[in-house]
Amino acid sequence: MREDEPGVDNHIWRTRYGALEDELAADAATAMPELLDLVEEMLTAGGFDTTPGGTIEQPEVAAALARGREVVAAVDAGEPVRADDAQQAAAELRELYLGLLDRPEAETGPELARDEPPPW
């Protein structure tokens, strides 16, 4: 978060995701570590505890992170990853990414959290 330059994090996140789009389409498993890092960074900026074992109250968020981490662990271990599993995990993380772009607390911190529930 950059208090002196509002919108900078959002711009950086959009740029990083844009650089991943082609790789995600070609091979989601290979791009998964970077996508997972991006989404975890955005969640952390929004006040979520993304550490493994951390408590995330939204089951959809926790499940998406878990699936993304499973794919990353398999890739890191050199294990085969089914393309449909990687694509499903990437789709769930993409949904989180898009939802976080619309939340002001993703850049300004949880103190500005909206009253309405998150889009996921």
NORDA-V970660 format. One record per backbone hydrogen bond with DSSP energy under -1.0 kcal/mol. CO is the residue of the C=O (numbers start at 1). NH is the residue of the N-H. If there is no record, write none. Layout:
CO,NH + CO,NH
This chain:
5,8 + 7,11 + 8,12 + 9,13 + 10,14 + 11,15 + 12,16 + 13,17 + 14,18 + 15,19 + 17,21 + 20,24 + 21,25 + 22,26 + 23,27 + 27,31 + 28,32 + 31,35 + 32,36 + 33,37 + 34,38 + 35,39 + 36,40 + 37,41 + 38,42 + 39,43 + 40,44 + 41,45 + 42,46 + 43,48 + 44,47 + 51,54 + 58,62 + 59,63 + 60,64 + 61,65 + 62,66 + 63,67 + 64,68 + 65,69 + 66,70 + 67,71 + 68,72 + 69,73 + 70,74 + 71,75 + 72,76 + 73,77 + 74,79 + 75,78 + 82,86 + 83,87 + 84,88 + 85,89 + 86,90 + 87,91 + 88,92 + 89,93 + 90,94 + 91,95 + 92,96 + 93,97 + 94,98 + 95,99 + 96,100 + 97,101 + 100,103 + 103,106 + 104,107 + 104,108 + 105,109 + 109,112 + 110,113
